[in-house]
């Protein structure tokens, strides 16, 4: 199990994507998501130059730190360290959790992709993950080739006593069933981003209401509930 002291929040986990959050709209989009109740943000950028990624991550860290919302960097612990992010999210081929922990320290949040595989989840726990990510649960435009996961995977993953994240094609229309099935966080890309800041804020508020209605431990951000 992870050794971090920083708790993992319950609620909407916003993930950026350059096709939906361009360099021109990135900051305004994330600010809107946070205003709507997003509890954690992941910066995911695969195509930009290192200089661009560094600048964007620094700007996002400033926004997230001001709002007291953890920022995680996708697949790049070095970048997370450079900008002072709260942690990193690792895929199955993105370096080791142990190396990320050594670099980022005990307080870092480290999430690991487990697809639909509880064996991978067990290995992630042993490697020191702070949350487990499963999916895709629905058709995803961001990662259409990702293996499908059944909703009962979320309930089965509760045996590991770590926060459980659901990802993949999640919208305000289908998110309720995943929360009811055991998701502590809904990681959302296209179901949140892509519209105007006003649209993003309203969608985030809708996700927040889903958690308020269907997750027994959720509390609104002024008294934000967390899992350790």
N, C-alpha and C positions, 0 to 999 in steps of 0.2 A: 504494500500500500504506500501511497505517496507520503512524503514527510513534510509537506508544506504546512505553514501556519495560515496562509491566506485561504479563506473558505471559498468554495465554489458556489456561486449564487444559483437560485432557482428562477427559471423564467426564459425569456427570449434571448437567444444567442445569435447575434447578427453576424453574417459572414460576407465580406465584401467580394466583389467580382468585377474585373475591369470592363467586362461587357455591359455591366449594369451600373457600375459606379466608376465612371471615367475619372481621369485625373482632375477634370474641371468640376465634377459633381461629388467627388469622394467625401470631402469634409462636410459639405452641407447635407449629404445623404446620411452620414453617420450621426451627425448632430440631431437630425430629425428622428432617427431611430432611437437615440437616447432619450430625447424629449418624450417619445411615446412609451418609454418604459423598458427598453433593452437593458439587460443586466450584464451582458458580456459581449465583447466584439472580437472578431478574428479578422486580421488583415491577411488576405490571400491574393497574391499577385505573382503570376508565373512568367509574364512576358516582358515586363518593364526592365530597364537597365538597373544595375545596382544603385547608381546614384539616385535614380527616380524612386526606387523602393525605399531607400534610406530616408529621402525627404518626405515621402508620403507617410512612412511609419512614424517618423518623428512628429509630424503634424497630428496624426491620429492619436499618438500617445499623449500629446498635449491636451487634446479634446477629451480623451477618456479619463485622464488623471484629474482634470478639472471637475468632471462629473462623478468621480469616484467609481468608475466602471472599468473593470479589468480589460486590458487589451492583450490578446494573444497573437503571436505571429505564426502563420502557417509554414511548417517545414523548415524553419530557419532559426535555430537557437542563437546563432551568432548575431543576427539582426535584432532579435529580441533583447539580447544583452546590450547592444550598442544604443538602443533607443530607450532602454529602461522599461520595457514592456513587462506585464505581469507574468507572462509565460509563453508557452509554445504548444502548438498542436502538431503531432507527428503522425504521418501515415505509416503503413507497414514497411515502406522502403525509404524512410526519411531520416535515418540515423537513429542512434539508441537513446532511450530515455535516460540511461545512466550518464551518458555524456552530456545531455541537456541539463540534467540535475547538477552535475559538477560545475557546469558553466554558469547556470542561472541561480543556483542556491536552493536551500530548503524551502524558502518562501514562494518559489515559483509554482505556478499552476501548469501542469503538464498533462495534456489530453492525448489519447491514442485512439486511432481508428481501428475498429475491430470488425468492420463489415457486418456479417450476420453470424459470426463464429465465436462461440463461447470459449473455445480453446484459445483463440487469440486474446480474448478478454482475460482469461486466467493468466496468460503470459504477460499481458499489460499490467495487471495488478502486481505480479511478481517483479516487474521491471520498475515499479514505482509510479505508475500512473495516478493522477488525481481525479480524473473522470474518464469514462469509457464512452466512445462514440460508435453508434450502430446505424446502419442504413446501407442502401437507400430503401425507404419504406414505400415511396411512390415514384412514378416516372419523373426523372430529373433531367432538366435541360442542361444543367451545369456538368453533371457526370452521368450521361446516359448509359454508359457501359458498366457502371458500378453494379455489383451483385445485389439482388433483391433480398430484403430481410422481412421476416414475419413479425407481426406486432408482439407475439408472445415472447420474442427474444428479449424484449425490454423487461418483462416480469421475471424471466429466468435470470437475467443479469443482476437482479437485486441481491442474489446470493453473495456477490462480491463486496457488498457494503460500500460501494462508491457511487457518486452521482452518475446517472445514466443520461446520455445525450442521444437524441434521435435526429437524423439528417436524411435529406433526399426527397425533393418534390413536396415539401411541407408548405401548406397554405393555411389561411385562417379557416378554411372550410374543412380541412381534414386533420388539423392539429389536435382537436379535442380527443380523438380516439387514442392518440399516442400518449397524451398526458394521462388519460385513464388507464392505459396499459402499463404505465410506470416511468415515462420520461420525466426527468427533472429539468432538462433543458431541451428546447426545440431550436436546432441550428437551421437557420433559414437564410436563403440567398434570394432566389427569384420570387419567392412568395412575399418578400419584403421590399427589395430594392428594384429600381428601374423606373419608378414614377417620379412625380414632383416631391419636394420635401414634405408638402402637406399630405400627400398620399402615403408616403413612408411613415410619417408620424401616426396617421390614423390606423394603418395596418398594425404597427407596433402596439398601439393601444388595444386593438382587437385581440392580439396574442396575449397581452397582459391580462385582459378580462378572462380569457380561456384558462389561464393559470389560476387566477383568483377564484374561478368557479369550480375547478376540477383538480387542483393539486392541494392536498391537505396542509402542506407546509408553506405555501406561497404567502408572502405578505408584500404589500405595495412598497416601493423604493424608500419611502421615508423611514420604514422599519423593515428593511429588506431581509427576507429569510435566506439562510444559507445552509449548505450541507458541508460537513467536514469529513 
